[in-house]
Amino acid sequence: MKLVRTFGRSKAAAYALIDTLERRGAVNTARVEPVVSRILADVRKTGDRALRKYANQFDGLTTEQPLQISREEMKAAWNSTKPELQAAMMVARGNILAFAEAQMPQEWMISPAAGVKAGQIVRPLGSVGCYVPGGRYPLPSTLLMTVTPAQVAGVERIVVCSPKPARETMAAAWLAGVNEFYRVGGAQAIGAMAYGTSTIQPVDKIVGPGNLYVTAAKVVVSGHCGIDMTAGPTEIVVTSETGHAPGIAADLVAQAEHDPDTLAVLITSNESLAKDVATEIKARMRHNSIAKKSLSTQGCIFVTATVREAQQLTNRLAPEHLTVDSPKDLKWIRNAGSVFVGEYAPQSMGDYVTGPNHVLPTGRVGRVRGGLSVMDFVKVITVQQYTRQGLKQMGPHAIALAEAEGLMGHAESVRVKTR
């Protein structure tokens, strides 16, 4: 993990590196788009036949295995799950549920003038597709994170797709009450949920993380149905002046083990802390091959001249996960997916059980949105209501604006209702 000072003789090189990180983007899907486009076209044309072909090719699905996983199979997976894991899943689901309920937007109405009412109503999406990766690790936590807020929002139909779903993932589906769960992954799963097949009916929106092919497919179908966000490799930034070096190093290693392309960064003006963390990293990544590769190639410790510079650099990077020292730091944070405060808030807790969602924006998308939430599964619809007197009072202002824009039909639509 390289250590770079943003001042002195290394200042120019440090800021060149920062510029590169700032331009990283969510994910570069260009190199896989031709393959993804072919898969999507195949799914759109041949439906289930394409799903089975790719499931057999990439995931080893046999002809005897149905695409849809039954509730009985999910129940069997739950019953064969160790009690301590069942308990952990129930705690996680309960906290995700409570957090989503607190996030739910409210309906309201105001009266900007006598006889005029304006407000909003909140309605759930009709159907959503939740993609749950099933590659390097089983991810029952992602199933809970995507399905639960959709349920809180009131979505009527929730579809889950996952390649080679592990027993733990099927157990989580049983706990969450999932009714539609398919052994389908990759770009073909995104195509099935977007376009529909004879087995999988199309959905209004697709959410959830995935590999480069899944992300590219979401981009392609985004003109056909809604998507949450594009997701690149995991990102972690720790911005600290007084942190505990072993704890910081452990967080960096934990997130780095997700993917060899994980971006892992420590930002501090405390050079002693920087050196201590670098030493801890070397020891902790020794027996974690994925984290070792990630931290060796993507890991970086920035030592800044001032605390203010460290804060500014953090906001420039807009990281997926951000750890800071104390609640006071929340005042300067502008761009981040999810924030962890203090040395007793490991980022792994957010991955599993705290309640906030772990499907988070990467590639500086944290500049414009936060993580997946109940808001991704609802529509906020505005409402306007007038009495005749209210229209007489406010109407002349609308007529003046309409005539200024040359839209005489707009002006007349107001006049005719007040004559």
C-alpha atoms as one frame of an Amber mdcrd trajectory, in Angstrom:
protein
   0.000   0.000   0.000   1.771   3.123  -1.219   2.159   6.185   0.994   1.921
   9.527  -0.831   2.423  13.012   0.610   0.317  15.794  -0.917   2.929  18.419
  -0.133   6.637  18.970  -0.733   8.423  17.333  -3.651   5.696  14.696  -4.115
   2.838  17.229  -4.348   2.527  17.183  -8.152   2.590  13.376  -8.338   0.075
  13.126  -5.479  -2.430  15.411  -7.159  -1.965  13.668 -10.490  -2.974  10.448
  -8.714  -5.912  12.194  -7.053  -7.068  13.487 -10.448  -6.948   9.926 -11.787
  -9.011   8.617  -8.875 -11.479  11.460  -9.289 -12.024  10.505 -12.932 -12.486
   6.823 -12.187 -16.220   6.782 -12.965 -18.618   4.138 -11.709 -17.435   1.416
 -14.075 -16.154   1.121 -17.633 -18.490  -1.327 -19.355 -17.344  -0.671 -22.935
 -15.195  -3.789 -23.257 -18.048  -6.166 -22.390 -20.919  -4.337 -24.108 -20.703
  -6.352 -27.402 -21.049  -9.657 -25.507 -23.773  -8.272 -23.252 -25.742  -6.912
 -26.208 -25.683 -10.330 -27.878 -26.889 -12.039 -24.711 -29.693  -9.514 -24.229
 -30.787  -9.841 -27.846 -30.798 -13.632 -27.485 -32.937 -13.452 -24.328 -35.326
 -11.034 -25.980 -35.692 -13.312 -29.013 -35.711 -16.833 -27.541 -36.656 -16.253
 -23.878 -36.356 -19.286 -21.618 -34.298 -21.194 -24.159 -31.594 -18.536 -23.932
 -31.812 -18.499 -20.129 -31.263 -22.245 -19.966 -28.450 -22.140 -22.499 -26.494
 -19.526 -20.549 -27.345 -21.031 -17.148 -25.934 -24.334 -18.358 -22.890 -22.683
 -19.936 -21.951 -20.373 -17.070 -23.560 -21.877 -13.958 -23.817 -25.603 -14.636
 -27.629 -25.718 -14.426 -28.838 -29.185 -15.385 -31.887 -29.910 -17.521 -33.594
 -31.455 -14.468 -33.359 -28.255 -12.438 -36.275 -25.840 -12.857 -35.459 -22.174
 -13.380 -37.750 -21.194 -10.517 -36.902 -22.133  -6.949 -39.928 -23.332  -5.008
 -40.914 -22.146  -1.543 -40.423 -25.729  -0.370 -36.783 -25.599  -1.484 -36.289
 -22.288   0.286 -37.863 -23.698   3.445 -35.588 -26.745   3.330 -32.584 -24.413
   3.031 -33.784 -22.455   6.061 -34.325 -25.598   8.111 -30.807 -26.822   7.326
 -29.227 -23.488   8.317 -27.381 -23.331  11.630 -29.356 -21.646  14.432 -26.709
 -18.947  14.939 -26.926 -17.953  11.266 -30.728 -18.011  11.411 -30.551 -15.670
  14.396 -28.125 -13.352  12.591 -30.392 -13.193   9.537 -33.410 -12.400  11.686
 -31.564  -9.581  13.475 -30.333  -8.187  10.148 -33.776  -8.324   8.566 -35.376
  -6.694  11.591 -32.918  -3.800  11.522 -33.190  -3.335   7.734 -36.977  -3.339
   8.097 -36.966  -0.752  10.891 -34.550   1.500   9.010 -36.599   1.332   5.805
 -39.780   2.135   7.711 -38.106   5.225   9.172 -36.977   6.270   5.669 -40.439
   6.013   4.127 -41.460   9.385   2.657 -44.677  10.876   3.998 -47.773  12.183
   2.287 -48.626  15.836   3.000 -50.685  18.780   1.814 -50.166  22.558   2.155
 -52.334  25.545   1.258 -50.229  28.225  -0.500 -53.338  30.425  -0.851 -57.008
  30.357   0.119 -58.796  27.781  -1.990 -55.556  26.171  -3.165 -54.068  22.899
  -1.978 -50.813  21.269  -3.101 -49.016  18.225  -1.778 -47.774  14.772  -2.479
 -48.955  11.188  -2.310 -46.639   8.168  -2.162 -47.240   5.020  -4.195 -45.123
   1.846  -4.538 -43.713   0.607  -7.813 -45.737  -2.236  -9.267 -42.872  -4.712
  -9.609 -39.130  -4.870  -9.023 -36.334  -7.280  -9.814 -33.611  -7.829  -7.200
 -30.301  -9.149  -8.509 -28.248 -11.082  -5.951 -24.698 -12.018  -7.029 -23.645
 -15.615  -6.523 -20.059 -15.730  -7.704 -17.063 -15.513  -5.369 -19.149 -15.503
  -2.164 -22.768 -16.340  -1.241 -24.585 -13.099  -0.426 -27.725 -13.707   1.642
 -27.218 -10.211   3.072 -27.753  -8.682  -0.371 -31.030 -10.545  -0.752 -32.230
  -9.058   2.540 -30.933  -5.589   1.629 -32.754  -5.478  -1.720 -35.984  -7.317
  -0.922 -36.803  -5.833   2.500 -37.058  -2.119   1.556 -39.154  -3.094  -1.479
 -41.551  -4.869   0.871 -41.691  -1.877   3.217 -42.472   0.333   0.213 -45.416
  -1.934  -0.609 -44.188  -3.308  -3.944 -46.711  -5.947  -4.978 -44.406  -8.214
  -7.015 -40.762  -8.817  -6.095 -38.565 -11.025  -8.285 -35.147 -12.325  -7.229
 -32.550 -13.647  -9.666 -29.241 -15.203  -8.650 -26.802 -17.582 -10.358 -26.191
 -20.855  -8.514 -27.875 -19.545  -5.342 -26.234 -20.879  -2.204 -28.232 -22.539
   0.566 -27.712 -19.450   2.719 -29.217 -17.216   0.040 -32.234 -19.487  -0.358
 -32.635 -19.508   3.424 -32.672 -15.711   3.444 -35.320 -15.796   0.714 -37.490
 -18.028   2.897 -37.088 -15.669   5.842 -37.980 -12.659   3.690 -41.051 -14.339
   2.215 -39.821 -14.306  -1.390 -42.219 -16.009  -3.809 -40.425 -15.555  -7.126
 -36.794 -16.691  -7.063 -34.977 -17.850 -10.206 -31.694 -19.681 -10.815 -30.630
 -17.135 -13.396 -27.623 -14.826 -13.284 -25.489 -12.525 -15.368 -26.636 -10.318
 -18.225 -29.276 -12.915 -19.107 -31.023 -12.384 -15.754 -31.126  -8.637 -16.335
 -32.555  -9.246 -19.809 -35.211 -11.602 -18.471 -36.354  -9.123 -15.812 -36.345
  -6.221 -18.267 -37.935  -7.839 -21.322 -39.700 -10.881 -19.864 -39.778 -14.526
 -20.938 -42.461 -17.203 -20.707 -41.271 -17.978 -17.155 -40.172 -14.558 -15.867
 -42.540 -11.656 -16.426 -40.922  -8.216 -16.856 -40.523  -5.792 -13.948 -40.687
  -2.011 -13.652 -37.256  -1.572 -12.067 -34.098  -3.634 -11.461 -31.900  -3.148
  -8.393 -28.862  -4.781  -6.868 -25.115  -5.102  -7.438 -23.336  -7.375  -9.892
 -20.221  -7.951 -11.947 -19.183  -5.996 -15.040 -21.567  -7.963 -17.289 -24.516
  -7.381 -14.979 -23.710  -3.681 -14.724 -23.359  -3.327 -18.497 -26.690  -5.094
 -18.973 -28.386  -2.726 -16.515 -27.057   0.235 -18.492 -28.397  -1.217 -21.772
 -31.893  -1.983 -20.417 -32.184   1.304 -18.512 -34.072   2.766 -21.457 -36.616
  -0.049 -21.129 -37.082  -0.198 -17.354 -35.757   1.605 -14.318 -32.477   0.747
 -12.588 -31.051   1.859  -9.259 -27.437   2.703 -10.168 -24.365   1.322 -11.881
 -22.025  -0.384  -9.443 -18.290  -0.724  -9.816 -15.753  -2.352  -7.480 -16.030
  -1.776  -3.726 -14.540   1.449  -2.327 -13.362   2.373   1.152 -11.929   5.635
   2.419 -10.883   6.184   6.028 -10.288   9.838   6.930  -8.748   9.965  10.361
  -6.456  11.969  12.619  -6.805  10.049  15.875  -7.910   6.580  14.788  -6.759
   3.195  16.020  -4.237   1.846  13.490  -5.138  -1.873  13.847  -8.845  -1.062
  13.470  -8.278   1.106  10.391  -6.106  -1.568   8.805  -8.705  -4.249   9.547
 -11.424  -2.171   7.851  -9.251  -1.629   4.780  -8.466  -5.341   4.499 -12.117
  -6.299   5.054 -13.391  -4.210   2.147 -10.377  -5.066  -0.040 -11.227  -8.776
   0.109 -14.394  -8.116  -1.924 -12.570  -7.656  -5.193  -9.000  -7.319  -6.530
 -10.072  -3.949  -7.985 -11.303  -2.517  -4.676 -10.254   1.079  -4.060  -8.862
   1.327  -0.520  -7.617   4.688   0.771  -6.514   6.225   4.072  -6.418  10.038
   4.246  -4.734  11.749   7.204  -2.492  14.638   8.133  -1.045  12.472  10.936
   2.028  10.878   9.356   2.697   8.721  12.396  -0.788   7.204  12.070  -0.215
   6.690   8.345   2.975   4.719   8.954   1.379   2.636  11.719  -1.538   1.711
   9.446   0.849   0.785   6.622   2.678  -1.579   8.978  -0.588  -3.147  10.170
  -1.772  -3.605   6.571   1.328  -5.618   5.659   0.713  -8.022   8.520  -3.051
  -8.369   8.035  -3.163  -8.880   4.278  -0.540 -11.621   4.303  -3.069 -14.466
   4.495  -5.817 -12.827   2.419  -4.879 -13.213  -1.244  -7.658 -11.046  -2.724
  -7.079  -8.229  -0.230  -3.336  -8.475  -0.778  -3.729  -8.024  -4.520  -6.175
  -5.163  -4.116  -4.171  -3.263  -1.514  -0.907  -3.784  -3.388  -2.280  -2.381
  -6.645  -5.120  -0.027  -5.636  -4.364   0.818  -2.011  -3.073   4.268  -1.132
  -2.344   6.324   1.979  -2.484  10.083   1.430  -0.656  12.200   4.007  -1.977
  15.747   3.715  -0.514  19.038   4.890  -3.618  19.954   6.907  -6.804  18.455
   8.303  -8.814  20.713   5.997  -7.000  19.323   2.966  -7.829  15.787   4.109
 -11.511  16.734   4.328 -11.510  18.361   0.880  -9.800  15.347  -0.677 -12.377
  13.023   0.882 -15.264  14.942  -0.657 -13.501  14.968  -4.022 -13.266  11.165
  -3.985 -16.939  10.723  -2.932 -16.334   7.180  -1.655 -18.801   4.335  -1.316
 -17.827   3.666   2.332 -16.324   6.387   4.537 -15.037   6.120   8.107 -14.368
   9.242  10.202 -13.282   9.882  13.779 -16.287  11.533  15.461 -19.820  12.927
  14.984 -18.263  16.386  14.506 -16.904  15.169  11.166 -20.427  14.801   9.784
 -20.545  18.597   9.355 -17.934  18.665   6.580 -19.010  15.520   4.716 -20.724
  16.281   1.406 -20.145  13.217  -0.767 -20.274   9.587   0.423 -22.429   6.492
   0.107 -22.491   5.508   3.778 -20.596   6.969   6.747 -19.203   5.095   9.761
 -18.351   7.143  12.836 -15.653   6.271  15.358 -13.330   3.356  15.993 -16.144
   1.091  17.201 -18.098   1.245  13.925 -16.455  -1.265  11.577 -17.757  -1.043
   8.036 -18.608  -4.741   8.141 -21.465  -3.928  10.522 -23.036  -1.856   7.761
 -22.540  -4.725   5.333 -24.720  -6.947   7.479 -26.774  -5.883  10.455 -27.009
  -2.162  11.298 -29.954  -1.467   8.986 -28.777   1.086   6.376 -28.427  -0.505
   2.954 -25.147  -1.942   1.731 -26.015  -1.440  -1.955 -24.108   1.825  -2.338
 -22.931   4.236  -5.058 -19.397   3.775  -6.376 -17.263   5.670  -8.887 -18.112
   9.096  -7.374 -21.843   8.548  -7.903 -21.985   9.470  -4.210 -21.908  13.086
  -5.456 -25.503  12.738  -6.639 -27.191   9.993  -4.613 -26.918   7.823  -1.534
 -27.364   4.095  -1.181 -30.336   1.946  -2.096 -33.309   2.828   0.097 -37.051
   2.586   0.380 -37.207   5.693  -1.847 -35.965   3.568  -4.768 -39.191   1.557
  -4.582 -41.780   4.337  -4.413 -43.051   7.171  -6.577 -43.741  10.560  -5.023
 -46.697  11.947  -6.979 -47.589  15.615  -6.628 -51.223  16.735  -6.198 -52.901
  20.114  -6.860 -56.455  21.147  -6.016 -58.284  24.476  -6.537 -61.669  25.933
  -5.648 -63.173  28.480  -8.056 -62.179  31.294  -5.714 -58.672  29.937  -5.382
 -58.320  29.837  -9.174 -59.625  33.415  -9.462 -56.966  34.556  -7.009 -53.971
  32.662  -8.451 -55.081  32.364 -12.078 -54.013  35.835 -13.273 -50.396  35.041
 -12.352 -50.468  31.850 -14.433 -52.097  33.755 -17.330 -49.354  36.396 -17.223
 -46.610  33.764 -17.328 -48.346  31.785 -20.103 -48.757  34.889 -22.280 -45.130
  35.877 -21.687 -44.131  32.488 -23.070 -46.498  32.780 -26.015 -48.622  29.833
 -24.915 -52.075  31.285 -25.407 -53.818  27.931 -25.013 -52.369  27.658 -21.517
 -53.714  31.099 -20.636 -57.154  30.326 -22.056 -57.390  27.047 -20.099 -57.224
  29.158 -16.930 -59.609  31.908 -18.104 -62.325  29.503 -19.230 -62.619  27.995
 -15.758 -63.160  31.343 -14.019 -65.792  32.914 -16.313
